[in-house]
């Protein structure tokens, strides 16, 4: 009787021990599973945070690049505008500096002057003489329309030899005389600086030169001082 009771007690104790061990094992497994799940959640959260940070960094880099590009474009536009403004100012200055009238010949010496007395003229000298070799290019001192051209002073008399008279838009006329050759015709429109003749020694002339007049009409007798006139127009005679 006593032996059976002891045996049963021993079995009961063993069962209890096994149950305790199993319970402990289950507890460890549950705790381990929870730890693994927690670690997985932490890793996932960390990965998501890194992705967000990477995206934010990429966006910030793109925004900075776009800002630099915009700034460079603005600087280029400003530089272009400044260059255009400078070019326009330079062009305007050049246009303003360029006289609308020019000398009728180049590389000359001034000889007989306006209103000078002398035995070569019936009255005082009616123009300004530019001493140049025969064949020197003679140009229109200002743009206009040819109203006289040819021999016999183009109608002003043989003393002028071959001559040309140009009517200008400002109500004045320029006359060129003692020419060796006339290269324009009546009615022709000429520009400032355009060739109209070659200098010579025709008519009442003591040597090769260009006789130049500024007139208030196309005819002899209405001349004014051509040097003062040209200088008032900005020509350095």
C-alpha positions as CSV (number, residue, x, y, z in Angstrom):
1,X,0.0,0.0,0.0
2,X,2.7,2.4,0.9
3,X,4.7,1.5,-2.2
4,X,1.8,2.3,-4.6
5,X,1.2,5.6,-3.0
6,X,4.9,6.5,-3.4
7,X,4.8,5.4,-7.0
8,X,1.8,7.5,-7.8
9,X,3.4,10.5,-6.1
10,X,6.6,10.0,-8.1
11,X,4.6,9.8,-11.4
12,X,2.6,12.9,-10.4
13,X,5.8,14.8,-9.6
14,X,7.3,13.8,-13.0
15,X,4.2,14.9,-14.9
16,X,4.3,18.2,-13.1
17,X,8.0,18.6,-13.9
18,X,7.3,17.9,-17.6
19,X,4.4,20.3,-17.6
20,X,6.6,23.0,-16.1
21,X,9.3,22.4,-18.6
22,X,6.8,22.4,-21.5
23,X,5.2,25.6,-20.2
24,X,8.7,27.2,-19.9
25,X,9.5,26.1,-23.4
26,X,6.3,27.6,-24.7
27,X,7.0,30.8,-22.9
28,X,10.5,31.1,-24.4
29,X,9.1,30.4,-27.9
30,X,6.4,33.0,-27.5
31,X,9.0,35.5,-26.2
32,X,11.4,34.7,-29.0
33,X,8.7,35.0,-31.6
34,X,7.7,38.4,-30.2
35,X,11.4,39.5,-30.3
36,X,11.8,38.4,-33.9
37,X,8.6,40.2,-34.9
38,X,9.7,43.4,-33.1
39,X,13.1,43.2,-34.8
40,X,11.4,42.8,-38.2
41,X,9.2,45.8,-37.6
42,X,12.2,47.9,-36.5
43,X,14.1,46.9,-39.7
44,X,11.2,47.8,-41.9
45,X,10.7,51.1,-40.2
46,X,14.4,51.9,-40.6
47,X,14.3,51.0,-44.3
48,X,11.3,53.2,-44.9
49,X,13.0,56.1,-43.1
50,X,16.1,55.6,-45.3
51,X,14.0,55.6,-48.4
52,X,12.2,58.8,-47.4
53,X,15.6,60.5,-46.6
54,X,17.0,59.4,-50.0
55,X,14.0,60.7,-51.8
56,X,14.2,64.0,-49.9
57,X,17.9,64.3,-50.7
58,X,17.3,63.6,-54.4
59,X,14.5,66.2,-54.5
60,X,16.8,68.8,-52.8
61,X,19.6,68.0,-55.2
62,X,17.2,68.4,-58.2
63,X,15.8,71.7,-56.8
64,X,19.4,73.0,-56.3
65,X,20.3,72.1,-59.9
66,X,17.2,73.8,-61.2
67,X,17.9,76.9,-59.2
68,X,21.5,77.0,-60.5
69,X,20.2,76.5,-64.1
70,X,17.6,79.3,-63.6
71,X,20.3,81.6,-62.2
72,X,22.6,80.9,-65.1
73,X,19.8,81.5,-67.6
74,X,19.0,84.8,-65.9
75,X,22.6,85.9,-65.9
76,X,23.0,85.0,-69.6
77,X,19.8,86.9,-70.5
78,X,21.0,89.9,-68.5
79,X,24.4,89.8,-70.2
80,X,22.8,89.5,-73.7
81,X,20.5,92.5,-72.9
82,X,23.5,94.5,-71.7
83,X,25.5,93.6,-74.8
84,X,22.5,94.6,-77.1
85,X,22.1,97.9,-75.2
86,X,25.8,98.6,-75.5
87,X,25.8,97.8,-79.2
88,X,22.7,100.0,-79.8
89,X,24.3,102.9,-77.9
90,X,27.5,102.5,-79.9
91,X,25.6,102.4,-83.1
92,X,23.6,105.5,-82.1
93,X,26.8,107.3,-81.1
94,X,28.4,106.4,-84.4
95,X,25.4,107.6,-86.3
96,X,25.3,110.8,-84.4
97,X,29.0,111.4,-84.8
98,X,28.9,110.8,-88.6
99,X,28.3,114.1,-90.4
100,X,25.5,114.3,-92.9
101,X,27.8,116.4,-95.1
102,X,31.3,115.5,-96.3
103,X,34.2,117.1,-98.1
104,X,33.7,117.0,-101.9
105,X,37.2,115.7,-102.4
106,X,39.9,114.1,-100.2
107,X,43.6,115.0,-99.7
108,X,43.3,118.6,-100.8
109,X,44.7,122.0,-100.1
110,X,42.5,125.0,-99.8
111,X,43.4,127.7,-102.3
112,X,41.2,130.6,-103.4
113,X,38.6,131.3,-100.7
114,X,35.0,132.6,-100.8
115,X,34.6,136.3,-101.6
116,X,38.3,136.7,-102.4
117,X,39.3,139.4,-104.8
118,X,41.3,138.6,-107.9
119,X,41.8,139.1,-111.6
120,X,40.4,135.7,-112.4
121,X,36.8,136.7,-111.6
122,X,34.6,139.5,-112.8
123,X,33.4,139.8,-109.2
124,X,34.5,138.4,-105.9
125,X,35.2,134.6,-105.8
126,X,31.9,132.8,-105.5
127,X,33.1,129.6,-103.9
128,X,36.0,127.7,-102.3
129,X,38.7,126.1,-104.4
130,X,40.1,122.7,-103.4
131,X,43.5,122.2,-105.0
132,X,43.8,118.5,-106.2
133,X,45.3,116.7,-109.2
134,X,43.2,116.3,-112.3
135,X,41.2,113.0,-112.2
136,X,40.6,113.2,-108.4
137,X,37.3,111.7,-107.4
138,X,34.6,114.3,-106.7
139,X,31.7,113.2,-104.5
140,X,28.4,114.6,-103.5
141,X,28.8,116.6,-100.3
142,X,25.3,115.6,-99.4
143,X,22.6,113.5,-100.8
144,X,20.1,115.0,-103.3
145,X,19.0,115.3,-106.9
146,X,21.2,116.4,-109.8
147,X,19.6,119.4,-111.4
148,X,22.5,120.5,-113.7
149,X,25.3,118.5,-115.3
150,X,27.5,119.1,-118.3
151,X,29.7,121.6,-120.2
152,X,29.4,125.4,-120.3
153,X,29.1,125.4,-116.5
154,X,26.0,123.3,-116.8
155,X,24.2,126.4,-117.8
156,X,26.1,128.9,-115.5
157,X,28.6,130.0,-118.2
158,X,31.9,128.8,-119.8
159,X,34.0,130.2,-116.9
160,X,32.9,127.1,-114.8
161,X,33.9,124.6,-117.5
162,X,32.3,121.2,-116.9
163,X,30.0,121.5,-113.8
164,X,27.4,119.7,-111.7
165,X,24.7,121.2,-109.4
166,X,22.9,119.1,-106.8
167,X,19.6,120.1,-105.1
168,X,19.5,119.0,-101.4
169,X,16.4,118.4,-99.2
170,X,17.2,121.3,-96.9
171,X,16.7,123.9,-99.6
172,X,20.3,124.4,-100.5
173,X,22.3,123.5,-103.6
174,X,25.9,122.4,-104.1
175,X,27.9,123.2,-107.2
176,X,31.1,121.5,-108.5
177,X,33.1,123.1,-111.4
178,X,36.2,122.9,-113.6
179,X,35.6,119.1,-113.9
180,X,37.5,116.9,-116.3
181,X,34.6,114.4,-116.4
182,X,31.0,114.3,-115.3
183,X,29.7,110.9,-114.2
184,X,26.1,111.8,-113.4
185,X,23.1,113.1,-115.3
186,X,20.2,115.5,-114.6
187,X,17.4,113.9,-112.6
188,X,19.7,111.3,-111.0
189,X,19.4,110.9,-107.2
190,X,22.8,110.6,-105.5
191,X,23.8,109.7,-101.9
192,X,26.2,111.5,-99.6
193,X,29.8,110.6,-100.6
194,X,28.8,109.1,-104.0
195,X,31.0,109.9,-106.9
196,X,29.6,112.5,-109.3
197,X,32.7,113.6,-111.3
198,X,36.5,113.8,-111.7
199,X,38.3,117.0,-111.0
200,X,40.0,118.9,-113.8
201,X,41.2,122.2,-115.2
202,X,38.4,123.2,-117.6
203,X,36.9,126.7,-118.0
204,X,38.4,129.8,-116.4
205,X,41.1,127.9,-114.3
206,X,44.8,128.5,-113.7
207,X,45.5,125.0,-112.6
208,X,43.8,121.7,-111.6
209,X,41.4,122.1,-108.7
210,X,37.7,121.8,-107.7
211,X,35.6,124.9,-107.5
212,X,32.9,124.2,-104.9
213,X,29.9,126.4,-104.0
214,X,26.9,126.3,-101.7
215,X,24.0,128.1,-103.2
216,X,20.5,129.1,-102.0
217,X,19.2,128.6,-105.6
218,X,20.5,126.4,-108.4
219,X,21.9,129.5,-110.3
220,X,25.0,131.6,-110.1
221,X,24.8,134.6,-107.8
222,X,23.1,132.9,-104.7
223,X,26.3,131.5,-103.2
224,X,27.2,131.6,-99.5
225,X,30.5,130.8,-97.7
226,X,30.9,127.0,-98.3
227,X,33.6,126.5,-95.6
228,X,31.5,128.1,-92.9
229,X,28.5,126.0,-94.1
230,X,30.4,122.7,-94.1
231,X,31.9,123.4,-90.7
232,X,28.5,124.1,-89.3
233,X,27.5,120.7,-90.5
234,X,30.3,119.0,-88.7
235,X,32.8,118.7,-91.5
236,X,36.4,119.5,-90.7
237,X,37.4,121.5,-93.7
